[in-house]
Amino acid sequence: MIKNLQVPKLEAEVRGMHDAHGLNFFETDPNIEFLLRYYVSGDEYERAFPLLSKLGEVAGNEVDELAHEADRNPPELVSYNKKGERMNHVKYHPSYLRLEKIGYGEFGLAAMSHRPGVMDWPTPFSRVLKYSFWYLFAQAEFSLCCPMSMTDSAATILEKYASDEIKEKYLPRLTSTDMDELWTAGQFMTEKQGGSDVGANTVTAKQVGDHWEIWGDKWFCSNVSADIALVLARTEGAQLGSKGLAMFLVPKRLENGEHNDFRINRLKEKLGTKDMASGEVTFEGAVGYVVGSIENGFKQMMSMVNSSRLSNAVRSAGLMRRSYLESIVASRGRLTFGQQLSQLPLMQEGLFEMLLDTEAAASMIFYTAKVFDQSDSGDEDAKKSLRILTPLLKGYICKRVRYVTAEAMEIRGGNGYIEDWVNPRLVRDAHLGSIWEGTTNIVALDVLRAIRKEDAGSTLFHHLEQRLSGMGNAYTERAVKLILKRASVISGQMDHISREQTSTHDVAAKRFMEQMYHLIAASLLLEEAEHEVKINSNYRKLFLFLHYYHRYIKAADDHVVFDQSVSEWLDTVIDWEEIPADVVDGLLQALE
């Protein structure tokens, strides 16, 4: 069993400055144990436990140290050698290179869902298990997750669309855990004039014999030093817009070892993810090979959006968890005005808000990962649900993490603003999630598109009703009525969105997306609460559900009973101790 976070409830004389470095990020998180035991078989969990525990230990110690060092020593572009010959070489600090060995090599994070044998696992990892590893790693190092995710996604694209020749040549490299054999991947889509409007792209492709030549500028290329890049380009004579874009695999080096005909113009000076190289690239007749159908390049690239958006949400949820963990350690480790900081009423409110956000986000990512596994197995309803879940998670979690990381910085006080501590890096890195893979506006509109074009909202809500049906506990039965009442209101709004496609709906898209997120998150907390009551008669999760419902869905008239319950039971909830039934009964009455 995972042990609770044993941050001491301090004696009066203890006044240290505490942080979470050195903790095992897995073994101090009872919630990840709860969720994994809920979603995977007992045998799978027992086999995964030592691997997750190992990563939790490495993340809380070596990875955390390396990430801090790499963040302070960003990569450098070496354009020319001493002879004046163009090199296009990105020079990384040794700390980043060691992070790559841990992420790609020792734990195989980019390869684990593609082939058996990673960490001696007998099959490819399920997405539930895969993202549990990513969730832990991202708590210590967010930046490297970007190139690992693109390498992972590129392998999936090639598996699905590429010719046998391309698969045989590139897939073994992209899914290798041997650093001498490994090739990493980038996805170069963005251009100055395009941004989210990829259809406005102007990079072109000209066929020359058995290959194509790529010409033009790409404005934002993450993992710019990648061994291969998947590039969208418009072939000669192709129609305008996204339908005229084809996908090409562009290797960094040609068969003869020479550098392909493109140059890295400069590296970006970014707010966050500083240790990972993003750059601007000019293609000058670079050799490229068509991937899949030449008419469906954009569609093929977007087919991976579910995976990349879920991965993005997982990483943001990891930042939430790290921020919450730091806040608990810091506030329990500091005395102020004669009391432990975590016991002051407004601090309790801040800690509890972060706890709610963090556990709800974890519930959403693990549930969505399970739906993804079902979709991969051919479940058509799961595919529909996944279509709307991924923009919901991307839109809300990746935006909310900005708030959570900022609150954690403030909880630490002045030290939280100082780069010696982890909080500034968490705040800086958090801002990437809501921009990359579609801004919040883009994904909010995508939620509406999923409702209108695929009827994905109805399928998602049908699954919600199925999940909550048949609950046998008297208290959870009462709570289900609250959820279903609110679900009927949102279902009516979805019907209206489907019937009338007006700009008014677009104006409200972000607010509607948030309402849907909170309802699904609350339903998952309730489903977990039913399970928790069955296995150990604890009402902790139901306590969280009721507070989440009160805070984010429908505020009760009586705020006093909720505020009093936080003051009385916060430490119990943090430490995963038992919440009795009469406590949730009082909260239910206030909501009813």
Secondary structure, DSSP 8 states (H G I E B T S, - for coil): -----------TT------STTS-TTTT-HHHHHHHHHHS-HHHHHHHHHHHHHHHHHIIIIIHHHHHHHHHS--EEEEE-TTS-EEEEEE--HHHHHHHIIIIIIS-TTTTTTSTTGGG-SS---HHHHHHHHHHHHHH-STTHHHHHHHHHHHHHHHHHS-HHHHHHHHHHHT---TTT---EEEE-B-TTTTT-GGG---EEEEETTEEEEEEEEEEEETTT-SEEEEEEEETT--SSGGGEEEEEEESB-TTS-B-SEEEEEE---SS-TTS-EEEEEEEEEEEEE-S-TT-HHHHHHTTHHHHHHHHHHHHHHHHHHHHHHHHHHHHT-EETTEEGGGSHHHHHHHHHHHHHHHHHHHHHHHHHHHHHHHHTT-HHHHHHHHHHHHHHHHHHHHHHHHHHHHHHHHHGGGGGSTTSSHHHHHHHHHHHTTTTS-HHHHHHHHHHHHHHH-HHHHHHHHHHHHHTT--SHHHHHHHHHHHHHHHHHHHHHHHHHH---HHHHHTHHHHHHHHHHHHHHHHHHHHHHHHHHHH---HHHHHHHHHHHHHT---S-HHHHHHHHHHHHHHHHTT----HHHHHHHHHHH-
